[in-house]
Amino acid sequence: MKSTLRKIGNSRGVLIPASFLATCEIENEIEVRLDGKRIVIEPVRAPRTGWFDGYSLETDEDVWGDMVEAEDENEDWQW
């Protein structure tokens, strides 16, 4: 697709079709960076987004089930 740059104050802008934005899941905020001589536009994502997608306590095994409590918490460790 070809497009033209448009003057916006002292800067230039480009219109991005809504279908492109929807496909890339871009809403309001973007990250813009240079990659060589390319301009890369990406959606801003919250840190750790999706880490727990698909996790369910009921279906996943109990990872803490094999842990054994120490008899005396104040007891010194022996190396």
Backbone as a ProteinNet text record, in pm:
[ID]
protein_1_A
[PRIMARY]
MKSTLRKIGNSRGVLIPASFLATCEIENEIEVRLDGKRIVIEPVRAPRTGWFDGYSLETDEDVWGDMVEAEDENEDWQW
[TERTIARY]
83.9	0	88.9	59.7	132	50.9	122.5	57.5	148.4	99.3	181.4	191	300.1	315.9	237.7	176.2	96.6	159.2	155.9	212.2	118.6	177.1	102.5	189.1	162.3	246.4	386.2	488.3	626.4	667	576.7	606.6	536.3	548.8	478.2	404.2	293.3	214.8	168.7	126.2	72.8	-55.3	-155.7	-280.1	-263.9	-300.6	-292.5	-435	-465.6	-602	-645.1	-771.5	-826.8	-808.5	-817.2	-800.3	-658	-556.8	-418.8	-407.2	-465.3	-458.2	-527.9	-641.6	-715.1	-636.5	-576.5	-498.9	-379.6	-316.6	-199.3	-238.5	-367.4	-419.9	-366.9	-361.6	-318.4	-442.6	-444.9	-559.1	-518	-469.7	-436.4	-287.1	-215.2	-73.5	11.3	120.7	211.9	354.9	440.5	584.1	640.6	723.8	784.8	935.6	1001.7	1147.2	1202.9	1332.6	1400.8	1468.1	1459.7	1529.3	1606.3	1729.9	1804.4	1740.3	1692.6	1622.6	1471.9	1422.8	1278.9	1220.2	1097.7	1023.4	930.4	944.7	863.4	762.7	636.7	527.8	466.6	464.7	410.9	314.2	219.3	128.7	203.6	163.6	218.9	150.7	229.1	175.1	216.1	126	158.3	259	353.7	450	379.2	430.8	381.9	239.6	194.3	61.5	57	-43.1	-62.4	12.1	82.8	159.2	70.1	-50.6	-136.1	-251	-243.9	-348	-349.7	-465	-477.5	-447	-407.8	-377.5	-505.1	-518.7	-633.4	-587.3	-610	-568.1	-634.7	-757.3	-830.6	-770.9	-717.8	-669.9	-519.9	-443.7	-299.1	-264.2	-156.5	-116.9	-71.5	-78.8	-38	113.5	181.8	328	385.1	304.9	353.2	318.4	250.2	205.4	316.8	432.5	543.5	631.9	603.4	685.7	658.5	765.4	753.5	795.6	716.3	748.6	856.7	948.3	1052.6	989.7	1045.6	989.7	1007.1	1124.8	1151.8	1209.4	1135.3	1180.6	1309.4	1335.1	1453.9	1575.9	1556.9	1665.2	1768.7	1897.8	2004.4	2019.1	2053.9	2078.7	2214.6	2226.1	2355.5	2405.5	2527	2585.8	2681.8
-117.3	0	124.4	217.4	344	449.9	541.5	651.5	773.5	888.8	1009.6	1067.2	1138.6	1207.1	1336.6	1371.2	1493.7	1588.6	1714.1	1814.1	1832.9	1820.9	1842.4	1935.1	2062.9	2160.3	2157.6	2141.6	2132.2	1987.8	1893.9	1752.4	1697.7	1568.8	1499.3	1382	1344.6	1232.1	1145.7	1026.3	933.2	873.5	858.5	794.9	644	574.3	428.2	374.5	287.4	234.1	162.2	176.8	115.5	-35.7	-99.1	-245.4	-286	-204.7	-232.1	-224.1	-118.2	-98.7	-212	-254.6	-363.4	-493.6	-523	-645.6	-648.3	-533.7	-524.3	-500.4	-493.1	-467.8	-337.5	-235.5	-102.9	-21.5	37.5	120.1	267.1	315.7	457.7	485	401.8	427.3	335	391.5	312.9	335.1	243.6	252.1	273.7	375.6	403.2	393.1	319.4	306	291.2	314.3	296	160.6	93.7	-32.4	-13.5	33.7	71.2	195.7	184.3	296.2	272.5	184.4	155.9	216.4	260.7	308.4	195	151.1	40.9	98.2	67.1	111.2	-12.8	-16.5	-133.3	-86.8	-172.9	-136.7	-138.7	-52.6	-54.1	-167.1	-254.7	-367.9	-353.3	-387.2	-385	-495.8	-470	-574.8	-699.4	-813	-944.6	-975.4	-908.9	-937.4	-1080.7	-1155.6	-1291.3	-1398.4	-1362.2	-1463.1	-1574.5	-1540.6	-1639.6	-1683.9	-1651.1	-1696.4	-1849.2	-1906.6	-2051.4	-2120.5	-2045.7	-2106	-2121.6	-2236.2	-2260.3	-2344.8	-2297.4	-2368.9	-2505.9	-2515.8	-2641.5	-2748.7	-2708.9	-2808.5	-2833	-2737.8	-2755.9	-2827.3	-2905.3	-2981.1	-2886.4	-2933.8	-2855.1	-2862.2	-2754.9	-2756.3	-2744.7	-2703.6	-2690	-2812.6	-2909.9	-3025.5	-3108.7	-3113.4	-3194.8	-3120.8	-2995.2	-2918.2	-2966.1	-2978.7	-3023.5	-2908.9	-2883.9	-2777.6	-2825	-2734.7	-2768.6	-2783.4	-2875.4	-2896.7	-2773.7	-2712.8	-2593.8	-2486.6	-2378.8	-2273.4	-2208.2	-2208.9	-2144.3	-2236.5	-2358.7	-2455.7	-2414.7	-2419.7	-2384.3	-2492.8	-2450.8	-2545.3	-2610.2	-2733.4	-2799.6	-2818.2	-2776.1	-2784.1	-2899.4
0	0	0	-82.7	-87	-15.3	48.6	117.5	107	146.2	143.9	284.4	309.8	437.4	431.8	543.8	550.8	652.3	623.2	712.7	832.4	952.8	1077.2	1162.1	1156.2	1226.1	1166.2	1250.7	1204	1175.7	1192.2	1174.2	1051.1	1029.4	921.9	983	923.8	972.7	858.3	891.4	792.6	849.4	765.9	809.3	797.7	902.9	903.6	899.1	803.6	793.1	922	956.8	1077.4	1076.6	959.3	952.8	992.5	957.4	998.2	1149.9	1206.9	1351.7	1426.4	1376.7	1441.2	1434.6	1320.2	1304.7	1399.6	1419.2	1507.5	1653.1	1681.3	1816	1873.8	1789.5	1832.3	1863.2	1983.9	2023	2026.8	2140.8	2151.6	2162.3	2237.1	2259.3	2172.2	2121.2	2038.6	2084.2	2048.1	2065.8	1926.7	1908.6	1779	1796.2	1704.4	1711.4	1570.6	1559.8	1432.9	1430.8	1318.4	1295.3	1164.7	1176.6	1057.1	997.4	874	809.8	804.1	890.3	896.7	1022.8	1013.5	1129.9	1172.4	1296.4	1348.4	1446.9	1424.7	1511.8	1574.8	1709.1	1780.4	1888.2	1924.6	2034.5	2167.1	2259	2393.9	2468.7	2523.9	2599.9	2746.2	2834.9	2977.4	3006.8	3096.3	3130.9	3181.7	3144.7	3189.4	3143	3038.6	2984.4	2933.8	2973.5	2924.1	3000.6	3106.5	3180.7	3235.9	3278.2	3341.1	3251.9	3124.3	3032.1	3029.3	3046.7	3042.2	3174.1	3276.1	3406.2	3486	3545.8	3632.3	3749.5	3869	3988.8	3997.2	3947.9	3956.5	3864.2	3749.6	3653.8	3663.2	3716.2	3725.3	3855.4	3849.4	3968.1	4078.1	4199.1	4314.4	4326.5	4286.3	4287	4427.6	4523.7	4660.7	4745.4	4690.1	4766.9	4827.4	4762.9	4813.3	4913.1	4938.5	5031.6	5174	5250.2	5388.6	5479	5581	5674.6	5769.8	5803.7	5900.7	6037.6	6116.7	6250.8	6337.4	6329	6409.2	6317.5	6300.1	6209.6	6257.5	6386.3	6441.1	6439.2	6399.3	6395.6	6290	6327.6	6232.9	6128.8	6009.1	5902.2	5922.8	5880.9	5887.3	5745.9	5721.7	5588.9	5582.2
[MASK]
+++++++++++++++++++++++++++++++++++++++++++++++++++++++++++++++++++++++++++++++

